[in-house]
Amino acid sequence: MNALVDRIKKEGQNLGGGILKVDGFINHQVDTVLMDECGKAFAERFKDIQANKILTAEISGIAPALAAARYLQLPVVYARKRKPVTMPDQVLLTLAPSHTKGRTVELIISPEYMGKGDRVLIIDDFLASGETILGLVRLIQVAGAEIVGIGILIEKQFEDGRNKLEKLGIPIESLAIIKEMTDSQILFVE
């Protein structure tokens, strides 16, 4: 998606070690107009998969998931990283390594909001190693639901996460695909 790629080129910062800082428009301060455009793009790409829910990870995946949900007219469930007191004792939980946090994080959802018969679309901000998304897939599977698609704002192709996800045999759509991040450049797949 050109608007997202252009914004990354203009404001994205390569911090080294495969870390791309997009805090000014996605991860800390959110550009709602850009997210709206991304939501429209996801809705167009996933209009035929018959999802009835969107799942994402707390916190950075929430903005693109909400934008897509608005156009697909679906509820959003987000996997929490800490269990609140309002969540039942029995939860769906998995662990996933976080590249940006440098540690393993919990991903937790309440079985009240995901179960048999649900057809789930995952929307998240980044695809790098694929581990967070695989964690979300495990939650969907444990809930007895079906995963029907994966939408990503920014894919770091050089980290090979897509290869892990392609084994699922479902549509995977990335709005911006980074081929390589060198010391001085961020190179995109055209």
C-alpha positions in Angstrom: 0.0 0.0 0.0 1.7 3.2 -1.2 0.6 5.5 1.6 2.0 3.2 4.3 5.3 2.6 2.3 5.7 6.3 1.7 5.2 7.0 5.4 7.7 4.4 6.5 10.2 5.9 4.0 9.6 9.4 5.3 9.4 8.7 9.1 10.5 5.1 9.8 13.8 4.8 11.7 16.0 1.8 11.3 17.4 1.2 14.8 19.6 -1.7 13.8 19.2 -5.4 14.6 16.0 -5.6 12.5 14.1 -3.0 14.6 12.0 -0.5 12.7 10.7 2.4 14.7 7.3 3.6 13.5 6.2 5.0 16.8 5.2 8.4 15.3 2.3 6.9 13.3 1.6 3.3 14.3 3.0 2.1 17.6 2.8 5.0 20.0 1.1 7.9 18.3 -1.4 6.6 15.8 -2.2 8.4 12.5 -5.9 7.6 12.4 -6.2 8.6 8.7 -3.5 6.2 7.7 -5.0 3.5 9.8 -8.3 4.1 8.2 -6.7 3.6 4.8 -5.0 0.4 6.0 -8.4 -0.8 7.3 -10.0 -0.3 3.9 -7.1 -2.2 2.2 -7.5 -5.1 4.6 -11.3 -5.2 4.2 -10.9 -5.3 0.4 -8.3 -8.1 0.6 -10.3 -10.2 3.1 -13.9 -9.5 2.1 -14.5 -13.0 0.9 -13.0 -15.1 3.7 -16.2 -15.0 5.9 -14.5 -14.2 9.1 -16.7 -13.4 12.1 -14.0 -12.1 14.4 -10.6 -10.4 14.3 -7.8 -11.3 16.7 -4.7 -9.2 17.4 -2.0 -8.8 20.0 -2.0 -6.1 22.6 -1.1 -3.2 22.1 0.3 -2.3 18.7 -2.0 -4.5 16.7 -5.2 -2.9 18.1 -5.2 0.2 15.8 -5.0 -1.7 12.5 -7.3 -4.4 13.8 -10.0 -1.8 14.7 -9.6 -0.1 11.4 -10.1 -3.4 9.5 -13.0 -4.3 11.8 -14.8 -1.1 11.0 -14.9 -1.9 7.3 -15.5 -5.6 7.8 -18.1 -4.9 10.5 -16.6 -7.5 12.9 -15.7 -7.4 16.6 -12.0 -7.3 17.6 -10.6 -9.6 20.3 -7.1 -8.7 21.5 -4.7 -11.1 23.2 -3.7 -9.4 26.5 -0.2 -9.6 27.9 -1.4 -9.6 31.5 -4.5 -11.2 33.0 -6.9 -8.6 34.5 -9.1 -9.4 37.5 -12.2 -9.2 35.3 -11.1 -12.2 33.2 -12.3 -15.6 34.3 -9.9 -18.1 36.1 -9.9 -20.4 33.1 -8.2 -18.6 30.2 -6.5 -19.4 26.9 -2.8 -18.7 27.2 0.3 -19.2 25.2 3.8 -17.8 25.2 5.6 -16.0 22.4 9.0 -14.5 22.1 9.0 -10.7 21.5 11.8 -9.3 19.3 11.2 -5.7 20.4 10.8 -6.6 24.1 13.7 -9.0 24.1 11.8 -11.5 26.2 9.0 -14.0 26.1 5.5 -12.6 26.6 2.2 -14.1 27.5 -0.8 -13.9 25.2 -4.1 -14.4 26.9 -7.7 -14.4 25.8 -10.9 -15.2 27.6 -12.8 -18.2 26.3 -15.9 -16.0 26.5 -14.8 -14.3 23.2 -13.4 -17.1 21.1 -14.7 -20.6 20.6 -16.0 -23.3 18.3 -17.7 -21.9 15.2 -15.6 -18.7 15.1 -13.8 -17.9 11.9 -10.9 -15.7 12.8 -8.8 -13.2 10.9 -5.6 -12.1 12.5 -4.5 -8.5 12.0 -1.2 -7.3 13.4 1.3 -4.5 13.0 4.5 -6.6 12.1 5.4 -9.9 10.7 9.1 -10.6 11.5 10.0 -14.1 12.9 6.3 -15.0 12.9 6.4 -16.1 16.5 3.7 -13.7 17.9 1.3 -14.6 15.1 2.0 -18.3 15.6 1.1 -17.6 19.3 -2.2 -16.1 18.1 -2.8 -19.1 15.9 -2.3 -21.4 18.9 -4.9 -19.5 20.9 -7.4 -19.8 18.0 -6.7 -23.5 17.7 -7.0 -24.2 21.5 -10.3 -22.3 21.5 -11.6 -24.7 18.8 -12.0 -21.8 16.3 -10.7 -21.7 12.7 -8.1 -19.3 11.4 -9.1 -18.0 8.0 -6.5 -15.2 7.2 -3.6 -13.1 8.4 -3.2 -9.4 7.6 0.0 -7.5 8.4 0.8 -3.8 8.2 4.6 -4.3 7.8 6.3 -7.5 6.9 10.1 -7.8 7.3 10.7 -10.4 4.6 14.3 -10.9 5.6 13.3 -12.4 8.9 11.5 -15.3 7.2 8.3 -15.4 9.3 6.1 -15.8 6.3 7.6 -19.3 5.6 6.4 -20.5 9.0 2.9 -19.1 8.4 2.4 -20.4 4.8 2.2 -23.9 6.2 -1.2 -22.9 7.5 -2.6 -22.8 4.0 -4.6 -19.5 4.5 -4.4 -16.1 2.8 -1.6 -13.9 4.2 -1.6 -10.2 3.1 1.0 -7.6 4.0 0.4 -3.9 3.2 4.2 -3.1 3.1 7.0 -5.6 2.6 10.5 -4.7 3.6 13.1 -6.7 1.7 16.1 -5.5 3.6 17.2 -3.0 6.2 20.8 -1.9 5.8 22.6 0.7 7.9 21.4 3.5 5.7 18.3 2.2 3.9 15.0 0.5 4.2 14.4 -1.4 0.9 10.9 -2.5 0.0 9.5 -5.2 -2.3 7.8 -3.4 -5.1 
